[in-house]
Amino acid sequence: MNHPHQPLRLHVPEPTGRPGCTPDFSYLRVTPAGQAAKPPLEVEPKDTAELAVGLVRVLDEHGQAQGPWAENIPTAVLHAGLVAMLKTRLFDSRMLTAQRQKKMSFYMLCLGEEAVACAHTLALNEDDMCFPTYRQQGILLTRQVPLFEMICQLFSNECDPLKGRQLPVMYSNKAKGFFSISGNLGTQFVQGVGWAMASAIRGDTRIASAWIGDGATAETDFHTALTFAHVYRAPVILNVVNNQWAISSFQHIAGGEATTFAGRGVGSGIASLRVDGNDFLAVYAASRWAAERARGNLGPTLIEWVTYRGGPHSTSDDPSKYRPADDWAHFPLGDPIARLKQHLIVLGEWDDARHQALETALDQEIVNATKAAERHGTLGDASIASAATIFEDVYHAMPAHLRRQRQQMGV
């Protein structure tokens, strides 16, 4: 019997560039700076559909602020953002070297993504709660967590504030509103929504900010979080960091080819934005808008931050195996640090000499903190927390069976 149809076939998304190819970012749908409209805080989620497909941008190629999202950001905030981003990048560079020297087991850079965490954090209140992934160290550095504490956690030494219970870069800092990082990505999205709901139930004024990567949006936790956030109008910002790669899987595999990740928020009844994540001013303005909506009981906002993972997924990864070696240099949204620096120079508030002096001072601060942490041990020299600590922080009062087990260990 003859069939009139062709055999069925599946579509398997492919990245636009492989090793040896010329980088091709034509798929990004980049729009000019200043073109995106800024809706009122009370906007209906369905009316943000165009913003979920376009791209909110403020800084043009000359470092000038353009359009309705161009806020009158205080110069002190811009300077604080530049310091935080530059410090984050220098910290990453020094810690990468320390990992190669076997002072820690592994490390994860946020090269090229610094504005997403740093500008967003500056737009929040100090007591708002963040539920990050493992590439938002910029939150901690923006909130001025001591470098010594962070490095001791990385070295898993005797001064590790987490007592060796978390892998390197899996930070936790309740005092600074930084929820414990989970290596099982996706869990923090649901937790962030739940915390925001609890804040509302208590009649508090604090909001939550939850983070996820483009790859993990394919997990069920992502969709569960969107459902609860929409149904209960939770005071939460849902951040999707689209850095184009989930380890070696291109963002198309997670569903970013025919639509946008921000578009999923609109489909779930959530006001959504797609934002240039390498534009400090756009990140700050969009974050402030979303925070005001949450704080005003207007519901959640989903923001897709379009950025690029400039380095490897982790120190265990070699991106040259699956993408062009020079792709980040060709990324059309540029370097977030260079763009903010250019803007400050245009404003007459910065210059190359001050930038170099700042870089030197920050690098020395990181070196000093590293040396201080090394005096308490690194991964390789067994200067670790006592084994007795595994029995602590589980129960308010240690039960008899754990006391017996600790005695049997002789600790």
C-alpha positions in Angstrom: 0.0 0.0 0.0 1.4 3.4 -1.0 1.5 6.1 1.7 1.2 9.8 0.5 3.3 11.1 3.4 7.1 11.2 3.9 8.5 9.2 6.8 8.3 10.9 10.1 11.5 12.5 11.5 12.7 14.4 14.6 14.3 17.8 14.7 17.5 17.8 16.7 18.7 21.4 17.5 22.3 22.1 16.6 24.4 25.0 17.8 25.3 27.6 15.2 29.0 27.0 15.6 31.3 24.1 16.4 35.0 24.0 16.9 36.8 25.4 13.9 33.7 27.3 12.7 33.2 31.1 12.6 31.0 32.2 15.5 27.5 32.9 14.4 25.1 34.7 16.8 22.5 35.7 14.2 19.9 33.6 16.2 20.0 36.1 19.2 17.3 38.5 18.0 19.2 41.6 19.2 17.3 44.9 19.0 18.7 48.4 19.2 19.3 50.1 22.5 16.4 52.2 23.8 13.8 50.5 21.5 11.9 48.4 24.1 8.9 50.0 25.8 8.7 50.3 29.6 5.2 49.2 30.8 3.5 50.4 34.0 4.1 48.2 37.1 0.4 47.1 36.9 0.8 45.7 33.4 -1.1 42.5 32.6 1.2 39.6 32.0 -0.2 39.0 28.5 0.8 42.5 27.6 4.5 41.8 28.2 4.5 39.3 25.3 6.4 41.7 23.0 9.0 42.4 25.7 9.5 38.7 26.2 10.5 38.3 22.6 12.5 41.6 22.1 15.4 42.8 24.2 15.5 45.5 26.8 18.7 47.4 26.2 19.9 50.8 27.5 23.6 51.3 26.6 24.3 51.9 22.9 27.6 51.2 21.1 28.9 54.6 22.2 28.2 54.1 25.9 25.2 56.4 25.9 22.0 55.5 27.8 19.0 55.4 25.6 15.2 54.9 25.9 12.6 54.6 28.6 14.5 52.1 30.7 17.4 54.6 31.1 17.0 55.6 34.7 18.9 58.4 36.5 21.1 55.9 38.3 23.3 57.6 41.0 26.9 57.7 40.1 27.7 56.0 43.4 25.7 53.0 42.3 27.5 52.9 39.0 30.8 53.0 40.7 29.7 50.3 43.2 28.7 48.1 40.2 32.0 48.6 38.4 33.9 47.7 41.6 31.7 44.6 42.2 32.0 43.3 38.7 35.7 43.9 38.4 36.3 42.3 41.8 34.3 39.3 40.8 36.3 38.8 37.6 39.6 39.2 39.4 38.5 36.9 42.1 37.5 34.2 39.6 40.9 34.5 37.8 42.8 34.1 41.1 40.7 31.2 42.2 41.1 29.5 38.9 44.9 29.6 39.4 44.5 28.3 42.9 42.5 25.3 41.6 45.2 24.6 39.1 47.6 24.6 42.0 45.4 21.9 43.6 44.4 24.1 46.5 40.7 23.2 45.8 39.0 20.4 43.9 37.3 22.5 41.3 36.0 26.0 40.5 33.3 27.7 38.4 33.8 31.0 36.7 31.1 33.6 35.8 33.3 35.2 33.2 31.1 37.5 31.0 28.1 37.2 33.3 29.2 39.6 36.1 26.5 42.3 35.4 23.6 39.8 35.9 24.4 39.2 39.5 26.0 42.5 40.5 23.5 45.0 39.0 20.6 42.8 40.1 21.9 42.7 43.7 22.3 46.5 43.9 18.7 46.9 42.8 17.4 44.8 45.7 17.2 45.6 49.4 19.9 44.2 51.6 17.5 42.0 53.4 15.9 40.5 50.3 16.6 36.8 49.9 18.5 35.3 47.0 18.3 31.7 45.8 21.2 31.4 43.4 22.9 28.8 41.3 26.6 28.2 41.4 27.5 31.1 39.0 26.2 34.1 41.1 29.2 34.7 43.3 28.8 38.3 42.3 25.9 38.5 44.8 28.2 37.8 47.7 30.9 40.1 46.5 28.4 42.9 45.9 27.0 42.4 49.4 30.7 42.6 50.6 31.0 39.1 52.1 34.6 38.9 53.4 36.9 37.3 50.8 38.6 35.3 53.5 35.4 33.5 54.3 34.7 32.7 50.6 38.2 31.4 50.0 38.2 29.2 53.2 35.0 27.6 51.8 36.8 27.0 48.5 39.8 25.5 50.2 37.7 23.4 52.5 40.0 24.2 55.4 39.7 24.5 59.1 38.0 27.9 58.8 35.5 26.9 56.2 32.3 28.5 57.5 30.4 25.5 56.1 32.7 23.0 57.8 33.4 21.0 54.6 29.8 20.1 54.1 29.5 21.8 50.7 31.5 21.5 47.5 33.7 24.4 46.6 31.6 27.4 45.2 28.5 26.0 46.9 28.3 29.0 49.2 25.7 29.7 51.9 25.3 32.9 53.9 22.1 33.5 55.7 23.2 36.9 57.1 23.7 38.2 53.6 20.5 36.7 52.2 22.2 34.0 50.2 20.5 30.6 50.3 22.6 27.4 50.3 23.5 26.5 46.7 22.4 23.1 45.5 24.3 21.2 42.8 21.0 19.7 41.8 20.0 22.6 39.7 16.3 23.6 39.7 15.6 23.1 43.3 16.3 26.7 44.3 13.6 28.0 41.9 10.9 26.2 43.8 12.5 27.2 47.2 12.6 30.8 46.2 8.9 30.9 45.4 8.1 29.1 48.6 10.2 31.5 50.7 8.4 34.4 48.9 5.0 32.9 49.7 6.1 32.5 53.4 7.2 36.2 53.5 3.7 37.2 52.3 2.0 34.9 54.8 4.0 36.5 57.6 3.1 40.0 56.3 6.8 40.8 55.8 8.2 43.3 53.3 11.1 41.2 52.0 11.0 39.7 48.5 12.8 36.7 47.0 15.0 36.4 43.9 15.4 33.0 42.5 17.9 31.9 39.8 18.1 29.2 37.2 20.1 28.6 34.0 18.8 28.1 30.5 19.5 24.3 30.6 17.7 23.7 33.9 14.5 25.3 32.6 13.9 21.9 31.1 13.5 20.5 34.6 10.1 20.1 36.2 11.1 22.3 39.1 11.1 25.3 36.8 7.5 24.7 35.7 6.4 23.9 39.3 7.9 27.2 40.4 6.1 29.2 37.7 2.8 27.6 38.5 3.0 28.4 42.3 4.3 31.9 41.6 1.5 32.7 39.2 -1.4 31.1 41.2 -0.4 32.8 44.5 1.1 36.0 43.0 4.3 35.3 45.0 6.5 38.4 45.6 9.5 36.8 43.7 11.7 37.6 40.8 12.4 34.6 38.6 15.8 35.0 36.9 16.7 32.8 33.9 20.3 33.3 33.1 20.6 32.4 29.4 24.3 32.1 28.9 23.7 30.0 25.8 25.2 26.8 27.2 24.3 24.1 29.8 27.7 22.4 30.1 28.1 21.3 26.5 24.4 21.5 25.5 23.4 24.5 23.5 20.4 26.5 24.7 18.3 25.3 21.8 18.2 21.8 23.4 16.4 23.3 26.4 13.8 24.9 24.2 15.3 28.3 23.2 15.3 27.8 19.5 11.8 28.6 18.3 10.8 30.8 21.3 12.4 32.6 24.2 12.7 31.5 27.8 10.9 34.7 28.8 8.0 33.6 26.6 7.4 30.7 29.0 6.7 33.1 31.7 4.0 34.9 29.7 2.4 31.5 28.9 2.3 30.8 32.6 0.5 34.1 33.4 3.6 35.9 34.6 4.9 39.4 33.5 8.1 38.7 31.7 11.1 40.5 30.2 14.0 39.5 28.0 17.0 41.7 28.9 20.5 42.4 27.7 22.4 40.7 30.6 25.7 42.4 29.6 24.2 45.9 30.0 24.6 47.0 33.6 22.0 49.8 33.3 19.4 47.5 31.7 19.9 44.8 34.3 19.6 47.4 37.1 16.5 49.0 35.6 14.7 45.8 34.9 15.6 44.4 38.4 14.2 47.6 40.1 11.0 47.3 38.0 10.5 43.7 39.0 11.4 44.3 42.6 8.8 47.2 42.8 6.2 44.9 41.3 6.9 42.2 43.9 7.0 44.7 46.8 3.7 46.3 45.6 1.8 42.9 45.7 1.6 43.0 41.9 3.0 39.5 41.5 6.1 37.8 40.2 8.2 38.8 37.2 10.3 36.4 35.1 13.4 37.9 33.5 15.5 36.2 30.9 19.0 37.6 31.1 20.7 37.2 27.7 24.4 36.8 28.3 27.3 34.5 27.5 29.4 32.0 29.4 32.8 33.3 28.5 34.7 30.5 30.0 34.3 26.7 30.6 31.4 25.3 32.6 33.8 24.4 35.3 37.5 23.6 35.7 36.6 20.1 34.6 35.3 21.3 31.3 37.0 22.1 28.0 34.7 24.3 25.9 37.0 24.1 22.8 35.7 20.6 22.3 32.2 21.8 21.5 32.2 25.5 20.4 34.5 27.9 18.6 37.5 28.9 20.7 37.1 32.6 20.2 33.3 32.8 20.4 33.1 35.1 23.4 35.2 37.7 21.7 32.5 37.8 19.0 29.4 37.9 21.3 27.4 40.8 20.0 26.4 42.1 23.5 30.0 42.7 24.4 31.8 42.7 27.8 29.7 44.0 30.7 32.7 45.5 32.5 34.0 47.3 29.4 30.5 48.7 28.6 30.0 50.2 32.1 33.5 51.6 32.1 32.8 53.2 28.7 29.6 54.7 30.1 31.3 56.2 33.1 34.0 57.7 30.9 31.3 59.3 28.7 29.7 60.8 31.9 33.1 62.2 32.9 33.1 60.0 36.0 36.0 57.6 35.1 39.2 57.2 33.1 41.8 54.6 32.3 44.2 55.6 35.0 41.6 55.2 37.8 40.4 52.0 36.3 44.0 50.6 36.3 44.5 51.8 39.9 41.2 50.1 41.0 42.2 46.8 39.3 45.5 46.8 41.0 44.0 47.5 44.4 41.3 44.9 44.1 43.8 42.3 42.9 46.0 43.0 45.9 43.1 42.6 48.2 42.3 39.2 46.8 46.0 38.1 47.0 46.1 39.2 50.7 42.8 37.3 51.5 44.1 34.2 49.7 47.4 34.2 51.7 45.4 34.6 54.9 43.1 31.7 54.0 46.1 29.5 53.1 47.5 29.9 56.6 44.5 27.8 57.7 45.1 25.1 55.1 44.0 24.1 51.6 42.4 21.0 50.2 45.7 19.1 49.9 47.2 19.5 53.4 44.4 17.9 55.5 43.8 21.1 57.5 40.0 20.4 57.6 37.3 20.8 60.1 37.2 18.1 62.9 35.2 15.0 62.1 33.2 15.7 65.2 31.4 18.5 63.4 29.4 16.0 61.3 27.2 15.4 64.4 26.6 19.1 64.9 23.8 21.4 63.6 21.4 18.5 63.0 19.4 18.6 66.2 18.9 21.4 68.6 20.0 19.0 71.4 22.1 16.1 70.3 20.3 12.8 71.0 21.9 10.0 72.9 22.5 7.7 69.9 24.6 10.5 68.2 26.6 11.1 71.3 27.4 7.4 71.5 28.4 7.4 67.8 30.7 10.3 68.3 32.3 8.6 71.3 32.8 5.5 69.2 34.6 7.6 66.6 36.9 9.0 69.4 36.3 12.6 68.5 
